[in-house]
Amino acid sequence: RDALVGVHEKYAGDPRFNFIALPKNVGKRKAQIAAIRRSCGDLVLNVDSDTILAPDVITRLALKMQDQAVGAAMGQLAASNRSETWLTRLIDMEYWLACNEERAAQARFGAVMCCCGPCAMYRRSALVSLLDQYETQRFRGKPSDFGEDRHLTILMLKAGFRTEYVPEAVAATVVPNRMGPYLRQQLRWARSTFRDTLLAFQLLRGLNIYLTLDVIGQNIGPLLLSLSLLAGLAQFATTGTVPWTACLTIAVMTMVRCSVAAFRARQLRF
């Protein structure tokens, strides 16, 4: 709250802004809900506090939202601290792949499975109708405190709205620069992916077959890779031999994917 005082004083007299100072930290979900219920525009833009938007982001997202069938749209994410460490460079490339391969492909079917929090625009009328479901989500008998972006996107799709990706709307966000915070972030995201995929299983049956295969691949792929690594270590420990076929297959798949990304992005860093 103390960090917000200067910002509040600067903009408090501007009628375009309305600051809602909650009495305590109630988490992202309840903060979102408080803002949405106090809002009055047709569109709601969600931006994380560590994110910088390009000047034309709102215009580009709003153009996509002119289609009344679209309930949410997300922009392209990049790492604002990309040059900080080797890890931030890799995460920046990971974001490019997630946006311009995964999200872009899903958008061809009007069903981006997760509109990411750093830069996502929602139709307010759709949000208001979903707030009760969003607010009361429980996991293992307790109120859910993770996976807000994916769950809200799933609710939009279940309500019959399209979710889209706008690559021209670029937002730069701060990413973890050390392995500890990065692994904690990935664990939190993985929990959300697995949980909400199960909750959305009925939804997948009504979507394009590509999307079903894509979501299954997202969930099973990492498990199969982990199993392959464990099996390889077990083979090396028990027989002293290296599973060269499996290693070569993984290496070739990685090189093919990175080569395609390098060609599409016109960036040799891939």
C-alpha positions, 0 to 999 in steps of 0.5 A: 500500500505504501508503494501506491501512495505516490501513484495515487497522489499523482492520478487521484484528481484525474477523472479517468482513474479510480483507485481501489485501496483494499484493506489488506492483501486478499490475493489476485482473484479477489482484487480482480473481482473488486475492480471488475464490479466497480468498473463501468466500461465495455472492456476490462484490461488485466495487467500485472504490476510488473508489466510494461505495455506497448503504446498501441496495446489497448487499441489492438486488443479492442479492435479484436474485441469488436467481434461480439463473439469474442470474450477475451483476447491476449497479447504477445508476451516478452521478457523485459529483463531478457538480457539479465541472465542465461535463464531470462534469455531462455524464458524469453524464447519460451514465451515466444514459442508459447505465444506464436506457436501454441496460442497462435495455433489455438487462436485459429480455432477461436479457443486460446486455452489460457489468456495470460495475466500480464496482458489480457482483455475481457468483455465486461458483460461476460465477466460479470456473468461468470464472477460468481463461478470464478470467485467460488472455485474450490480445490480439494475443499479449499478456496482456490488461490492459483490458476486464475488466468487459465480458469477464467479463460476456461469459463469464457469458453464454457460460456460459448465465447471465443478467446483470441491471440493478438500478436501485434499487442506486445507486453514486456513482463519481468521473468524470474532470473534465478532457478528457485523462483522459476521452478516455483512459478512453473510448479504453480502453473503446472498445477493449474494446467493439470487441474483445469484441463481435468475440469474442462474435459467436457469442454474439450469434447466440443472443441476442434480435434486439434485442440483436444490433441494439443491439450492432451500433448501439453499434459502428457508430453512433460510426463513422457519426457520425465519418464524417458529421463528416469528410464535412461538414468535407470538403464545407465545405473543398472547396465552402464550403457547410454540410451543413445536412441532416446537421446538422439530422438529428443535432441532431433526433436529439439533441433527441429522445433528451434529451427522452425522458430528461428525461421519464423522469428528470423532470430538466430538466437533460437 
